[in-house]
């Protein structure tokens, strides 16, 4: 921002490095790049700090999207606003190959933008929250099945309801195991307020999933066959994304896991039936622990996929079935691993340090504190003798002067005789 040339905005150069003045790109800073939701405030100009950041952010996003498509052939969507929740929502306005900026310079613009979204669309408000809010506002219980429920309640209807406040949301959504201060957080999200920071991207993916669509899978053999194909692809993808070469191992080709997922999730979507053609058909998901067999790098992928289907995926599929009379007509299958637990590594992406590396380098690390001989003539025998020499225990018990107790006839050390005499006094 300090390098901005305000006298030639139409022919500006966006500098990407303080050290290299030639690293950057040309851009026109007379307007925001891409689409804009809501008109900027009448007083929006370059001396407005927030507007300037949004202006520069839009051109940086445009440059990154262009490079991503030109260099790698991937299209991307981007949202630019003043916080995470607004950026995520506005980024979905012009998918799949554009970007959108929400200036959010006035509170009225933010509330107008938020009010037209459904509650379930707001990032951070999940199924249970939307269900509780809709049941509370409509005054009637709703179906608790997450795969049949679709919230039609808008943010504006919730926000403007007379009974909704931070305290009432805390009473409604709070309870054992609930997030502390959930009422205030949800109240903020409904108003487009999100103070959470944007975290730096990690080298470890949050989840890995493989899916495919079908014209209609109706029989169990068909489903098992497709699950096997997806499982093979998933295992190969895990080995690509989560396995690296172990440079510290003795074996040259040794590999290690940089992270291990703990959760296996199976999702499906069915074609709508005639009886329920007017009902929305969404994904149905079931989760369970991921079997440890997938972490065996020596095992064959095909054999491992068969075990994964038999031991983990089919039980999850049966949990989706509900009753035995259920008929399958699957349009989509998705197999996913999530809940990544980072492994030990020496970089910041790992959880702790690799203890194997620590043992291998201990001689080098402890060298400054190692006691070495002054000459090469010192023999190992002398070291052995000193190492096993018994410590001096003097004064010992045997060298202490003993006295005979006149009452009991026992020999007692001289220093203990007064206490021994008091013992006889108390005993008698």
C-alpha positions as CSV (number, residue, x, y, z in Angstrom):
1,X,0.0,0.0,0.0
2,X,2.9,2.3,0.6
3,X,4.1,1.9,-3.0
4,X,0.8,3.1,-4.5
5,X,1.1,5.8,-7.1
6,X,-2.0,7.9,-6.6
7,X,-1.2,10.2,-9.6
8,X,-1.4,7.4,-12.2
9,X,-4.0,4.9,-11.0
10,X,-5.0,3.7,-14.5
11,X,-1.4,2.6,-15.1
12,X,-0.4,1.2,-11.7
13,X,2.1,-1.5,-10.9
14,X,1.2,-3.9,-8.1
15,X,4.5,-4.6,-6.4
16,X,4.6,-8.1,-4.7
17,X,8.0,-7.7,-3.0
18,X,9.8,-5.1,-1.0
19,X,13.1,-6.6,-2.0
20,X,12.5,-7.0,-5.7
21,X,10.8,-3.9,-7.3
22,X,10.3,-5.7,-10.6
23,X,8.2,-8.5,-9.1
24,X,4.6,-7.6,-9.6
25,X,2.0,-6.9,-12.3
26,X,0.3,-4.0,-14.1
27,X,-3.3,-3.1,-13.1
28,X,-5.9,-0.4,-13.4
29,X,-6.8,0.8,-9.8
30,X,-9.5,3.2,-10.9
31,X,-12.1,0.6,-10.1
32,X,-12.5,-2.7,-8.3
33,X,-11.6,-5.8,-10.4
34,X,-14.4,-8.2,-11.1
35,X,-18.1,-8.1,-9.9
36,X,-19.2,-5.9,-7.1
37,X,-22.2,-6.5,-4.8
38,X,-23.7,-3.2,-3.6
39,X,-22.5,0.1,-4.6
40,X,-19.4,1.6,-2.8
41,X,-20.2,4.3,-0.3
42,X,-20.4,7.8,-1.8
43,X,-17.3,8.8,0.1
44,X,-15.3,5.8,-1.0
45,X,-11.9,7.0,-2.2
46,X,-8.3,6.1,-1.8
47,X,-8.0,7.8,1.5
48,X,-10.5,5.4,2.9
49,X,-8.3,2.7,4.4
50,X,-10.9,-0.2,4.1
51,X,-11.9,0.7,0.5
52,X,-8.2,0.8,-0.5
53,X,-7.5,-2.6,1.0
54,X,-10.6,-4.1,-0.8
55,X,-9.5,-2.4,-4.1
56,X,-6.0,-3.9,-3.9
57,X,-7.3,-7.2,-2.7
58,X,-9.6,-7.5,-5.7
59,X,-6.8,-6.9,-8.2
60,X,-4.5,-9.4,-6.4
61,X,-7.3,-12.0,-6.5
62,X,-7.7,-11.4,-10.2
63,X,-4.0,-11.8,-10.8
64,X,-3.9,-15.1,-8.8
65,X,-6.9,-16.5,-10.6
66,X,-5.4,-15.5,-14.0
67,X,-2.1,-17.2,-13.2
68,X,-3.8,-20.3,-11.8
69,X,-5.8,-20.7,-15.0
70,X,-3.0,-19.8,-17.4
71,X,-0.2,-21.8,-15.8
72,X,-2.2,-24.8,-14.5
73,X,-5.5,-24.7,-16.4
74,X,-7.7,-24.5,-13.3
75,X,-10.6,-22.0,-12.9
76,X,-11.3,-20.5,-9.5
77,X,-13.8,-18.3,-7.7
78,X,-12.9,-15.7,-5.1
79,X,-14.8,-13.5,-2.7
80,X,-13.3,-10.3,-1.3
81,X,-14.8,-8.5,1.7
82,X,-13.9,-7.4,5.2
83,X,-14.1,-10.7,7.1
84,X,-14.2,-14.5,6.5
85,X,-18.0,-15.0,6.6
86,X,-18.7,-12.2,4.1
87,X,-15.9,-13.3,1.8
88,X,-17.2,-16.9,1.7
89,X,-20.8,-15.9,1.0
90,X,-20.0,-13.3,-1.6
91,X,-17.5,-15.6,-3.3
92,X,-20.4,-18.0,-4.2
93,X,-22.3,-15.3,-6.1
94,X,-20.6,-15.7,-9.4
95,X,-19.3,-19.2,-9.7
96,X,-17.5,-21.0,-11.2
97,X,-15.1,-18.5,-13.0
98,X,-15.4,-15.1,-11.5
99,X,-14.8,-13.1,-8.4
100,X,-17.1,-10.8,-6.4
101,X,-16.3,-8.0,-3.9
102,X,-18.6,-6.8,-1.1
103,X,-17.3,-3.4,0.0
104,X,-19.2,-3.6,3.3
105,X,-18.4,0.0,4.1
106,X,-21.8,0.6,5.7
107,X,-23.8,-1.5,8.2
108,X,-26.9,-1.3,6.0
109,X,-25.1,-2.9,3.1
110,X,-23.9,-5.8,5.2
111,X,-27.4,-6.5,6.7
112,X,-29.0,-6.2,3.4
113,X,-26.6,-8.7,1.9
114,X,-26.9,-11.2,4.9
115,X,-30.7,-11.0,5.2
116,X,-31.4,-12.6,1.8
117,X,-29.3,-15.7,2.6
118,X,-30.8,-18.9,4.2
119,X,-29.6,-19.7,7.6
120,X,-28.1,-23.0,6.5
121,X,-25.9,-21.1,3.9
122,X,-24.1,-19.1,6.5
123,X,-20.6,-20.6,7.2
124,X,-20.5,-21.6,10.9
125,X,-24.2,-22.3,11.2
126,X,-24.7,-26.1,10.9
127,X,-27.6,-28.3,10.6
128,X,-28.4,-28.5,14.3
129,X,-28.2,-24.7,14.7
130,X,-30.5,-24.1,11.7
131,X,-33.0,-26.8,13.0
132,X,-33.2,-25.3,16.5
133,X,-33.6,-21.7,15.1
134,X,-36.4,-22.8,12.7
135,X,-38.2,-24.8,15.4
136,X,-37.9,-21.9,17.8
137,X,-39.2,-19.3,15.4
138,X,-41.9,-21.4,13.8
139,X,-43.0,-22.7,17.2
140,X,-43.2,-26.3,16.1
141,X,-40.9,-29.3,16.2
142,X,-39.2,-30.3,12.9
143,X,-37.9,-33.6,11.6
144,X,-34.5,-34.2,13.2
145,X,-33.2,-36.2,10.2
146,X,-30.4,-34.1,8.8
147,X,-30.8,-35.7,5.4
148,X,-34.5,-34.7,5.0
149,X,-34.4,-31.3,6.6
150,X,-33.7,-28.3,4.4
151,X,-34.0,-24.9,6.1
152,X,-36.1,-22.3,4.4
153,X,-35.6,-19.7,7.0
154,X,-33.6,-16.6,6.0
155,X,-31.1,-14.7,8.1
156,X,-33.4,-11.6,7.9
157,X,-36.3,-13.5,9.4
158,X,-34.2,-14.7,12.3
159,X,-32.4,-11.4,12.9
160,X,-35.6,-9.3,12.9
161,X,-37.6,-11.8,15.1
162,X,-38.6,-10.0,18.3
163,X,-37.5,-13.0,20.5
164,X,-34.0,-13.3,19.1
165,X,-31.1,-11.7,21.0
166,X,-27.7,-12.8,22.1
167,X,-29.0,-14.0,25.5
168,X,-31.9,-15.9,24.0
169,X,-29.6,-17.6,21.5
170,X,-27.3,-18.6,24.3
171,X,-30.2,-20.2,26.1
172,X,-31.4,-21.9,23.0
173,X,-28.1,-23.2,21.6
174,X,-26.1,-23.5,24.8
175,X,-25.9,-26.5,27.1
176,X,-23.5,-29.4,28.0
177,X,-20.8,-29.6,25.5
178,X,-21.8,-26.4,23.6
179,X,-19.3,-23.8,22.7
180,X,-18.8,-21.1,25.2
181,X,-20.4,-17.8,24.1
182,X,-22.2,-19.5,21.2
183,X,-25.1,-17.0,21.5
184,X,-22.9,-14.0,20.9
185,X,-21.1,-15.8,18.1
186,X,-24.2,-16.8,16.2
187,X,-25.7,-13.3,16.8
188,X,-22.5,-11.9,15.2
189,X,-22.7,-14.2,12.2
190,X,-26.3,-13.2,11.5
191,X,-25.1,-9.6,11.4
192,X,-22.1,-10.4,9.2
193,X,-19.6,-10.0,12.0
194,X,-16.8,-12.6,12.1
195,X,-13.6,-11.8,14.1
196,X,-11.9,-15.1,13.4
197,X,-8.5,-14.8,11.7
198,X,-7.5,-16.3,8.4
199,X,-5.0,-19.0,9.1
200,X,-2.0,-19.8,7.0
201,X,-2.5,-22.7,4.7
202,X,-1.1,-26.0,5.9
203,X,0.9,-28.5,3.9
204,X,-1.5,-31.2,5.2
205,X,-5.0,-31.3,3.6
206,X,-7.9,-31.1,6.0
207,X,-9.5,-34.1,4.2
208,X,-9.1,-36.3,1.1
209,X,-12.2,-37.5,-0.8
210,X,-13.0,-39.4,-4.0
211,X,-16.4,-39.4,-5.6
212,X,-18.2,-40.4,-8.7
213,X,-21.7,-40.0,-10.2
214,X,-23.9,-42.7,-11.7
215,X,-27.1,-43.1,-13.7
216,X,-28.5,-45.2,-10.9
217,X,-26.9,-48.0,-8.8
218,X,-29.8,-50.3,-7.7
219,X,-28.1,-53.6,-6.6
220,X,-25.7,-54.3,-3.9
221,X,-23.1,-55.9,-6.2
222,X,-23.0,-52.8,-8.3
223,X,-22.5,-50.6,-5.2
224,X,-19.8,-52.8,-3.8
225,X,-17.9,-52.8,-7.2
226,X,-18.0,-49.0,-7.3
227,X,-17.0,-48.7,-3.6
228,X,-14.0,-50.9,-4.4
229,X,-13.0,-48.5,-7.3
230,X,-13.3,-45.5,-5.1
231,X,-11.4,-47.1,-2.3
232,X,-8.5,-47.9,-4.6
233,X,-8.4,-44.3,-5.8
234,X,-8.6,-43.0,-2.2
235,X,-5.7,-45.2,-1.0
236,X,-3.5,-44.1,-3.9
237,X,-4.4,-40.4,-3.3
238,X,-3.5,-40.8,0.4
239,X,-0.1,-42.2,-0.5
240,X,0.5,-39.3,-2.8
241,X,-0.7,-36.5,-0.4
242,X,0.3,-37.9,3.0
243,X,3.4,-39.9,2.4
244,X,6.9,-38.5,1.9
245,X,10.4,-39.9,1.6
246,X,12.1,-40.4,5.0
247,X,15.5,-38.9,4.4
248,X,16.7,-39.8,7.9
249,X,16.0,-43.5,7.6
250,X,18.7,-46.1,7.1
251,X,16.9,-47.6,4.1
252,X,17.2,-45.4,1.0
253,X,13.6,-45.8,-0.2
254,X,12.0,-45.6,3.2
255,X,8.8,-43.5,3.5
256,X,6.8,-42.1,6.3
257,X,3.3,-40.6,6.9
258,X,3.2,-36.9,7.6
259,X,-0.3,-37.2,8.9
260,X,-2.8,-39.9,9.6
261,X,-6.6,-39.4,9.2
262,X,-8.7,-40.8,11.9
263,X,-12.2,-40.7,10.4
264,X,-13.7,-42.4,7.4
265,X,-16.9,-40.9,5.9
266,X,-19.2,-42.4,3.3
267,X,-21.7,-40.1,1.5
268,X,-24.3,-40.9,-1.1
269,X,-27.1,-39.2,-3.0
270,X,-30.1,-40.9,-4.5
271,X,-32.2,-40.0,-7.5
272,X,-35.6,-38.7,-6.4
273,X,-38.5,-41.1,-6.5
274,X,-41.8,-40.4,-8.0
275,X,-43.4,-40.2,-4.6
276,X,-40.8,-37.7,-3.4
277,X,-40.0,-35.9,-6.6
278,X,-41.0,-32.6,-5.0
279,X,-38.6,-33.1,-2.1
280,X,-35.1,-31.9,-2.2
281,X,-32.5,-34.8,-2.4
282,X,-29.3,-34.0,-0.5
283,X,-26.4,-36.1,0.5
284,X,-26.6,-38.7,3.2
285,X,-23.4,-39.3,5.2
286,X,-22.2,-41.8,7.8
287,X,-18.9,-41.7,9.6
288,X,-16.7,-44.1,11.5
289,X,-13.1,-44.8,12.6
290,X,-10.6,-45.4,9.8
291,X,-9.1,-48.9,10.0
292,X,-5.3,-48.8,10.6
293,X,-4.8,-51.2,7.7
294,X,-4.7,-48.3,5.2
295,X,-1.3,-47.2,6.7
296,X,0.5,-50.3,5.6
297,X,2.7,-49.0,2.8
298,X,3.8,-52.5,1.8
299,X,0.3,-53.8,1.3
300,X,-1.2,-54.1,-2.2
301,X,-3.7,-51.4,-3.0
302,X,-6.3,-53.7,-4.5
303,X,-6.3,-56.1,-1.5
304,X,-6.4,-53.1,0.9
305,X,-9.4,-51.7,-0.9
306,X,-11.3,-55.0,-0.6
307,X,-10.6,-55.0,3.2
308,X,-11.7,-51.4,3.5
309,X,-15.0,-52.0,1.8
310,X,-15.8,-55.2,3.7
311,X,-14.7,-54.0,7.2
312,X,-15.6,-50.3,7.1
313,X,-17.6,-49.0,4.1
314,X,-20.3,-51.7,4.0
315,X,-21.2,-51.2,7.7
316,X,-21.6,-47.5,7.0
317,X,-23.7,-48.2,4.0
318,X,-26.0,-50.5,6.0
319,X,-26.5,-47.6,8.5
320,X,-27.8,-45.5,5.6
321,X,-30.3,-48.2,4.6
322,X,-32.6,-47.8,7.6
323,X,-35.0,-50.7,6.9
324,X,-34.6,-53.9,4.8
325,X,-37.3,-52.8,2.3
326,X,-35.2,-49.8,1.3
327,X,-34.4,-49.8,-2.4
328,X,-31.2,-48.3,-3.7
329,X,-31.1,-45.8,-6.7
330,X,-27.8,-44.0,-6.1
331,X,-26.7,-41.1,-8.1
332,X,-23.5,-40.3,-6.2
333,X,-20.9,-42.0,-4.0
334,X,-18.2,-40.3,-2.0
335,X,-15.5,-41.8,0.2
336,X,-13.6,-39.4,2.4
337,X,-10.9,-39.5,5.1
338,X,-10.8,-36.6,7.5
339,X,-9.6,-35.5,11.0
340,X,-6.0,-35.4,10.1
341,X,-3.5,-36.0,12.9
342,X,0.0,-34.6,12.0
343,X,2.9,-36.9,12.5
344,X,6.2,-36.1,14.1
345,X,8.5,-33.8,12.1
346,X,11.2,-31.2,12.5
347,X,9.2,-28.5,10.7
348,X,6.3,-26.6,12.0
349,X,3.7,-28.7,10.2
350,X,4.5,-31.7,12.5
351,X,3.3,-32.5,16.0
352,X,6.5,-32.6,18.0
353,X,9.8,-33.8,16.8
354,X,10.8,-37.1,15.2
355,X,12.3,-39.1,18.1
356,X,14.2,-41.3,15.6
357,X,16.1,-38.3,14.2
358,X,16.9,-37.2,17.7
359,X,18.5,-40.5,18.6
360,X,20.5,-40.6,15.3
361,X,21.9,-37.1,15.9
362,X,22.5,-37.4,19.7
363,X,26.3,-37.9,19.3
364,X,26.7,-34.7,17.4
365,X,24.3,-32.7,19.6
366,X,26.0,-33.9,22.9
367,X,29.5,-33.6,21.7
368,X,30.2,-30.2,23.4
369,X,29.3,-31.7,26.8
370,X,31.2,-35.1,26.4
371,X,34.2,-35.7,28.6
372,X,37.2,-36.8,26.6
373,X,40.7,-38.0,27.7
374,X,43.7,-35.6,27.5
375,X,45.8,-38.1,25.7
376,X,45.4,-41.2,23.6
377,X,47.5,-43.3,26.1
378,X,44.7,-43.6,28.6
379,X,43.4,-47.1,28.6
380,X,39.9,-48.3,28.7
381,X,40.7,-50.3,31.8
382,X,41.2,-47.2,33.9
383,X,37.9,-45.8,32.8
384,X,36.2,-49.1,33.6
385,X,37.7,-49.1,37.1
386,X,36.6,-45.6,37.9
387,X,33.2,-46.3,36.4
388,X,32.5,-49.2,38.7
389,X,34.2,-47.9,41.8
390,X,31.9,-48.1,44.8
391,X,31.1,-44.7,46.3
392,X,32.5,-43.8,49.7
393,X,29.8,-44.5,52.3
394,X,31.8,-43.2,55.3
395,X,30.9,-42.7,58.0
396,X,29.3,-46.2,57.8
397,X,27.0,-48.0,60.3
398,X,29.7,-50.4,61.1
399,X,32.2,-47.7,62.0
400,X,29.8,-46.0,64.4
401,X,30.4,-46.5,68.2
402,X,27.7,-48.7,69.7
403,X,26.5,-48.9,73.4
404,X,24.7,-51.7,75.3
405,X,21.2,-50.8,76.4
406,X,20.9,-51.8,80.1
407,X,17.2,-52.4,79.8
408,X,16.8,-54.6,76.7
409,X,20.4,-55.7,76.2
410,X,20.6,-54.5,72.5
411,X,23.5,-52.7,71.0
412,X,22.4,-49.2,69.9
413,X,24.5,-46.5,68.2
414,X,25.7,-43.9,70.5
415,X,23.9,-41.1,68.7
416,X,20.6,-43.0,68.9
417,X,20.8,-43.9,72.6
418,X,18.8,-40.8,73.9
419,X,15.9,-41.6,71.6
420,X,16.1,-45.3,72.5
421,X,15.9,-44.4,76.2
422,X,12.8,-42.3,75.6
423,X,11.3,-45.3,73.8
424,X,11.6,-47.4,77.0
425,X,10.2,-44.5,79.1
426,X,7.1,-44.3,77.0
427,X,6.8,-48.1,76.8
428,X,7.1,-48.5,80.6
